């Protein structure tokens, strides 16, 4: 953990506060997380410096119920800010995602090494997930699909000719014997797998 002078710790603390005030709550969260990920030990260093100087901590202890209430209240009030943030991003989101490709690979490898997938699934509450997904009778599901109608149409427009090419190729294969019919099924499976890879851009 780096040892920080109090003035440096307070300056960094103010910088983090400024990050928290920018964009939507989700954007602020990711900005702060990225900052501390890029500066390991700084979070602990800030609090150590403030504690040594006798300054009070801003967070005396987490309260799950209070955190939930605050999060729901703030996100409900930030709907207009969310829309503005999405419509006017500080960086081109596509270019930013491409620039972060190396970070994604590194974190994915770290997640594999630490077995995070299994650990995350172990804490998954199936009943709560089902209740959240079905409590509105499926209206959010249908509304979400309708909002993405343009993306769905674009995807299906790309997918349809690819499926047609697979079907045409398989239909041209002989099917007189069990062996030939089995070969058709295997070829169909192989081509559909290849189609999936190409469709996803692999």
TILOTOR-178131 format. One record per residue (C-alpha): residue number from 1; residue in three letters; x, y, z. Coordinates in pm, 1 decimal. Example, Ala and Ser with C-alpha at 12.3 -4.5 7.8 and 13.67 -1.06 7.14 Angstrom:
% TILOTOR-178131
  num  residuo        px        py        pz
    1      ALA    1230.0    -450.0     780.0
    2      SER    1367.0    -106.0     714.0
//
This chain:
% TILOTOR-178131
  num  residuo        px        py        pz
    1      UNK       0.0       0.0       0.0
    2      UNK     149.3     338.9     -93.8
    3      UNK     204.5     590.4     188.5
    4      UNK      36.1     917.3      95.7
    5      UNK      87.2    1264.7     236.7
    6      UNK    -236.2    1407.8     371.3
    7      UNK    -245.8    1682.7     106.1
    8      UNK    -206.4    1423.0    -170.5
    9      UNK    -468.0    1196.6     -11.4
   10      UNK    -716.9    1483.7      13.6
   11      UNK    -651.5    1587.0    -345.9
   12      UNK    -714.1    1232.2    -469.2
   13      UNK   -1021.0    1208.2    -246.8
   14      UNK   -1160.4    1525.1    -406.4
   15      UNK   -1084.5    1386.5    -752.6
   16      UNK   -1285.0    1073.2    -669.6
   17      UNK   -1571.6    1291.3    -542.4
   18      UNK   -1566.1    1477.4    -874.8
   19      UNK   -1581.4    1146.9   -1062.8
   20      UNK   -1882.3    1047.2    -852.1
   21      UNK   -2063.4    1364.7    -957.1
   22      UNK   -2014.6    1311.1   -1331.5
   23      UNK   -2253.0    1130.2   -1566.0
   24      UNK   -2503.6     870.2   -1456.9
   25      UNK   -2459.9     666.2   -1138.0
   26      UNK   -2347.5     371.2   -1349.9
   27      UNK   -2091.5     581.7   -1539.1
   28      UNK   -1960.2     729.0   -1215.0
   29      UNK   -1928.6     384.7   -1059.0
   30      UNK   -1726.7     250.9   -1352.5
   31      UNK   -1505.8     562.2   -1366.3
   32      UNK   -1419.1     529.6    -996.9
   33      UNK   -1364.1     153.8   -1026.1
   34      UNK   -1134.3     204.2   -1325.2
   35      UNK    -936.2     468.7   -1136.1
   36      UNK    -873.8     247.3    -835.2
   37      UNK    -803.6     -55.9   -1057.4
   38      UNK    -533.7     146.3   -1233.1
   39      UNK    -388.7     266.7    -900.2
   40      UNK    -372.0     -33.0    -666.4
   41      UNK    -340.6      49.8    -297.6
   42      UNK    -445.1     412.9    -339.6
   43      UNK    -790.2     355.2    -184.0
   44      UNK    -631.2     213.9     131.3
   45      UNK    -363.0     484.1     122.8
   46      UNK    -621.9     763.5     122.5
   47      UNK    -803.7     625.2     423.4
   48      UNK    -480.5     549.8     609.0
   49      UNK    -361.8     908.9     562.1
   50      UNK    -694.5    1053.5     675.7
   51      UNK    -714.4     821.3     974.3
   52      UNK    -358.2     909.5    1079.4
   53      UNK    -453.6    1279.1    1065.3
   54      UNK    -760.2    1219.7    1278.5
   55      UNK   -1006.1    1296.9    1001.8
   56      UNK   -1341.2    1118.5    1009.1
   57      UNK   -1430.2     863.5     744.2
   58      UNK   -1715.7     946.6     508.6
   59      UNK   -1845.4     590.2     536.9
   60      UNK   -1879.4     468.0     897.5
   61      UNK   -2008.0     130.6     779.4
   62      UNK   -2222.9     -16.9     504.7
   63      UNK   -2596.8     -52.4     555.0
   64      UNK   -2746.2    -276.0     287.2
   65      UNK   -3101.8    -146.4     324.9
   66      UNK   -2991.3     218.7     316.6
   67      UNK   -2764.9     155.9      18.1
   68      UNK   -3050.5      -7.8    -173.3
   69      UNK   -3294.9     270.9     -92.5
   70      UNK   -3044.3     538.7    -195.9
   71      UNK   -2954.8     360.1    -518.3
   72      UNK   -3319.4     319.3    -622.1
   73      UNK   -3400.5     677.7    -529.2
   74      UNK   -3103.3     823.1    -715.3
   75      UNK   -3153.7     617.6   -1030.5
   76      UNK   -3523.1     707.8   -1039.2
   77      UNK   -3430.2    1076.4   -1019.6
   78      UNK   -3152.0    1044.8   -1276.2
   79      UNK   -3355.1     921.2   -1572.8
   80      UNK   -3310.9    1242.9   -1771.6
   81      UNK   -2937.6    1248.0   -1690.3
   82      UNK   -2910.8     887.8   -1807.8
   83      UNK   -3072.6     971.0   -2142.0
   84      UNK   -2849.0    1276.5   -2190.0
   85      UNK   -2541.9    1072.5   -2099.0
   86      UNK   -2622.4     800.5   -2349.5
   87      UNK   -2701.3    1050.7   -2622.9
   88      UNK   -2391.4    1263.2   -2553.1
   89      UNK   -2110.3    1035.2   -2439.0
   90      UNK   -1775.5    1186.9   -2343.9
   91      UNK   -1605.3     929.8   -2567.3
   92      UNK   -1720.7     732.8   -2868.9
   93      UNK   -1842.8     412.3   -2698.6
   94      UNK   -1742.1     186.3   -2986.2
   95      UNK   -1389.5     326.0   -3004.9
   96      UNK   -1359.3     318.0   -2625.5
   97      UNK   -1461.5     -47.5   -2620.7
   98      UNK   -1208.9    -134.4   -2891.8
   99      UNK    -937.9      54.2   -2704.5
  100      UNK   -1018.0    -148.7   -2392.7
  101      UNK    -978.3    -482.7   -2571.6
  102      UNK    -647.9    -552.3   -2398.7
  103      UNK    -795.3    -472.3   -2058.0
  104      UNK   -1087.4    -707.9   -2128.8
  105      UNK    -850.6    -990.2   -2222.5
  106      UNK    -637.7    -937.8   -1912.5
  107      UNK    -937.7    -926.2   -1679.4
  108      UNK   -1094.3   -1228.1   -1847.7
  109      UNK    -776.2   -1427.4   -1791.4
  110      UNK    -766.6   -1310.2   -1430.5
  111      UNK   -1130.0   -1417.2   -1386.2
  112      UNK   -1047.1   -1762.2   -1523.9
  113      UNK    -746.6   -1798.1   -1294.6
  114      UNK    -952.9   -1695.3    -992.3
  115      UNK   -1250.6   -1910.9   -1094.7
  116      UNK   -1483.4   -1611.2   -1063.0
  117      UNK   -1753.3   -1761.5   -1286.2
  118      UNK   -1819.9   -2056.6   -1055.5
  119      UNK   -1793.2   -1835.5    -747.8
  120      UNK   -2045.6   -1593.6    -893.6
  121      UNK   -2289.9   -1868.0    -989.2
  122      UNK   -2260.6   -2016.2    -639.3
  123      UNK   -2415.1   -1696.3    -497.8
  124      UNK   -2691.7   -1679.6    -760.9
  125      UNK   -3043.0   -1669.1    -612.1
  126      UNK   -3261.1   -1845.8    -869.0
  127      UNK   -3590.2   -1770.3    -693.3
  128      UNK   -3511.6   -1399.0    -669.0
  129      UNK   -3410.4   -1386.5   -1035.9
  130      UNK   -3731.5   -1559.3   -1144.1
  131      UNK   -3940.4   -1325.1    -927.7
  132      UNK   -3768.7   -1017.6   -1072.6
  133      UNK   -3810.4   -1140.9   -1429.9
  134      UNK   -4176.8   -1238.0   -1400.9
  135      UNK   -4324.2    -994.8   -1148.0
  136      UNK   -4456.2    -769.3   -1426.6
  137      UNK   -4609.3   -1054.3   -1625.7
  138      UNK   -4341.3   -1030.7   -1894.9
  139      UNK   -4423.9    -675.5   -2004.1
  140      UNK   -4064.9    -554.0   -1962.3
  141      UNK   -3943.1    -845.6   -2175.4
  142      UNK   -4184.7    -762.1   -2457.6
  143      UNK   -4119.4    -388.0   -2430.3
  144      UNK   -3744.2    -446.2   -2445.7
  145      UNK   -3778.5    -648.0   -2766.1
  146      UNK   -4002.6    -383.9   -2921.7
  147      UNK   -3749.7    -109.6   -2838.1
  148      UNK   -3483.0    -310.4   -3019.6
  149      UNK   -3693.6    -385.4   -3327.5
  150      UNK   -3442.7    -211.3   -3554.4
  151      UNK   -3150.8    -414.9   -3420.2
  152      UNK   -3355.7    -734.9   -3443.0
  153      UNK   -3444.3    -663.7   -3804.8
  154      UNK   -3081.0    -587.6   -3892.1
  155      UNK   -2967.3    -911.9   -3728.3
  156      UNK   -3231.2   -1123.0   -3899.8
  157      UNK   -3151.1    -957.6   -4233.7
  158      UNK   -2790.9   -1074.2   -4195.5
  159      UNK   -2887.3   -1416.1   -4061.0
  160      UNK   -3154.0   -1518.8   -4312.4
  161      UNK   -2928.8   -1555.2   -4620.6
  162      UNK   -2669.1   -1743.6   -4416.0
  163      UNK   -2929.8   -1995.9   -4302.1
  164      UNK   -3060.2   -2023.2   -4657.9
  165      UNK   -2712.2   -2105.6   -4787.9
  166      UNK   -2675.1   -2384.0   -4531.0
  167      UNK   -3016.0   -2524.9   -4619.1
  168      UNK   -2943.5   -2522.0   -4991.3
  169      UNK   -2610.2   -2697.3   -4946.6
  170      UNK   -2756.9   -2968.8   -4725.6
  171      UNK   -3062.3   -3019.3   -4948.7
  172      UNK   -2831.6   -3095.7   -5241.2
  173      UNK   -2673.2   -3388.1   -5056.2
  174      UNK   -2810.4   -3740.1   -5125.1
  175      UNK   -3048.5   -3891.8   -4870.4
  176      UNK   -3121.7   -4240.8   -5001.7
  177      UNK   -2957.2   -4438.2   -4720.6
  178      UNK   -2923.2   -4410.4   -4344.6
  179      UNK   -2555.4   -4327.3   -4390.1
  180      UNK   -2636.4   -4047.9   -4635.3
  181      UNK   -2905.9   -3905.6   -4410.3
  182      UNK   -2666.5   -3919.0   -4116.3
  183      UNK   -2404.5   -3738.4   -4326.7
  184      UNK   -2662.7   -3468.0   -4403.7
  185      UNK   -2733.0   -3414.8   -4033.9
  186      UNK   -2364.1   -3394.9   -3949.1
  187      UNK   -2298.8   -3152.9   -4234.1
  188      UNK   -2594.1   -2938.5   -4126.8
  189      UNK   -2459.9   -2926.3   -3770.6
  190      UNK   -2109.6   -2838.1   -3890.6
  191      UNK   -2233.2   -2563.0   -4120.3
  192      UNK   -2463.0   -2416.0   -3853.2
  193      UNK   -2175.6   -2403.9   -3607.1
  194      UNK   -1960.0   -2226.4   -3864.1
  195      UNK   -2248.9   -1990.6   -3935.2
  196      UNK   -2270.6   -1900.6   -3567.4
  197      UNK   -1900.8   -1818.6   -3555.7
  198      UNK   -1921.2   -1604.3   -3870.6
  199      UNK   -2238.4   -1430.3   -3753.2
  200      UNK   -2071.6   -1332.4   -3425.6
  201      UNK   -1774.1   -1200.8   -3618.0
  202      UNK   -1534.4   -1481.1   -3525.1
//
